[in-house]
Amino acid sequence: MMLPRMHLLWQFARNFLMLAGAVLFYYFVPVGDDEHPVWRWFLFIVGLGVLVWLIVAQLMKQVAAGPDPGVRLRSLITLLYPVVVLFALAYYAIQRNDATQFESLKTRTDSLYYTVITLGTVGYGDVHAAGQLARVVTTVQVAFDLVVIGALISVASSRFQVMPRRSGKPATLPPDPAAEG
């Protein structure tokens, strides 16, 4: 009995450390005002490439995991932290370079808030993209979020439909009466 508790405790500690590391990285990585914003765009594109690689790796993990529900949760958490950090840093860098790109986005916390609100598709309206560049990056984030979250939810929910019953046979869905008619 002690082993499952330790495993659960380890998973909680691991997720907490990942979140703490992401927050520390976000607040302490330097985002300077330089004359060469091309480097920022290069880093943003590299960051998107790394996120795509993470998505593929997590989807492969989902497929290979079998019915382990913990893998689904860890996959989502593993992807959400870097997505939020990458886009929040991009928004903050855009705003520092051109203060007209966002309405009411002044600090890193504002940028983090905007990123999470966009991820959650809440959009309170207090902080919003005003410039074309900010709107393009926000559109990329929304598309990215839809693809990532949609793919992971699809893979995760499909597992519930084929989880084995106690008899060891896969569960089947009842026939759809509308499809028979």
N, C-alpha and C positions, 0 to 999 in steps of 0.2 A: 504493500500500500504506500510505502514511503516514496517509491520510485515515481509513480504518476504525479504526486504532489511536487516533487523536486523538478520534474519535467515542466509542469505548469508554472512553477516559480521561475525557472530558468527562462521560459518563453516570455513571461511578464517582464523580467529584468532586461532581457534582450530588446524587447520592443521599447521599453522606457529609455534604455541607453541609445537606441537608434533615434528616437524622438529628441532626446537631449542633445545628441551629436548634431542632428539636423538644425536644431534651433541655434546652438552655439555657432555652427558654421555660418548660418544665415546672418546672424547679428555681428559676427566678427570678420567675415571675409571683406577685404577692402574693395570698395567700389568708388574709384577715384574719378575725378573730372580730368580726362585726358583729351588730347587733341586728335586721337586716333580711335574713333568708335568702332572701326573695322574689327579690332581685336575683341571687343565685346560681342559683336555679331558672330565672329568665329567661335568664341567660347559658347555662345548660346546654341549655335548649330551643333557643335560637338556635344553639348549637354543633351540636346534632343536626340542625337544619335545614341548616346549612352542610355537614355530612357527607352528608346526603341529596343535596344539590346536587352535591357532589363525586362521589358514587356514580353519579348520572345522567350527569355529564360524562365520567367514566371509562368507563362502559359504552358511551356513544356513541363514544368514542375507540376502544374495542375493536372495535366493529362496523365502524367506518370504516377501521380500520388494515390490513385485509388480513392476509396471513400473517406479519406482522412479530412475532416472538416477544418482542422487546424491549419492545413496547408493553404486553404482558401483565404482564411483571415490573414495569415502571414504574407501571402502574395499581395493582397490589397495594401497592407501596411507598408510592405517593402517598396511598393510603387508610389504610394501617396506622399511620403516624406520628400523624396527627390523631386517629384513633380511640383509640389508646393514651393520648395526652396528655389528651384530653377526659375519658375515663372515670377516669383516674388522678387528675386534678384534682378530679373530682366525688367520688370516694371519700375523698380527703384532706380536702376541705371538709366532707363529711358527718361524718367522724371528729372533726374539730376542733370541730364544733358539738355533737356528742353522742358521747362516748367509749364509749358502750355499743353503738354500731352495728356495730362490727367487733371480732373477737377477734384480738389481736396486731398490729393495724395502728396504728403510732405515728408513722412518718415518711413523708416523700414517697417515699423509696426503697421502703418497705413497700407503699405504695399503687401504685407503678409495678410492683412485683413481683406484687402481687395482680392487677392489670389484665392483665399479660402471661400469667400462669398461667391466668386465666379465658379469655383469647383463645385460648390453646393447649388449652383444655379439659383441663388436667392436674389441677388442684385437689389439691395436696398435703395440704391440710387444716390447715396451720399458721396460715394467715391465712384467715379466713372471715367471711362476713356473719352477724351475730348478730341485728341489729335488722330491723324490717320495712322501713324506708326503704332500708337497705343491700341487702336482698334484692330489693327492687323495682328498684333501679338496676342491680344485678348481672344480674337477669333481662332488663332492657332491653339490657344489653351483650351477653349471650349471644344473644338474638334478633337483635340488630343484627349481631353477628359472623357468625352463621349465614347471614343474608340477604346481607350484603356479600360474604363470602368465597365462599359458595355461588354467587352470581350471577357473580362474576368467574371462578371456576373453571369454571363451566358455559360461559361465553362463550369463555374461553381454550381449554378442552379441545375444544369444538366446532370450533375452527379446525384442530385436528390431523386431524380426520376429513375435511375438505374441502381440505386443502392440495394444491396442484397437483403432479403428478408431473413428471418432467423433460420428458415429452412435451407438457406444457402442459395436459393434460386433468385434471380433478379426480379425485382418488382416490376410489374407491368401496369400501364395505365389502362383504365376501363375504356371500352370502345366509345367513340364519340357518336352519339345518336344522330347528330346533324350530318355527319359524313356518310352515314349509311343510307340516308333518305334520298 
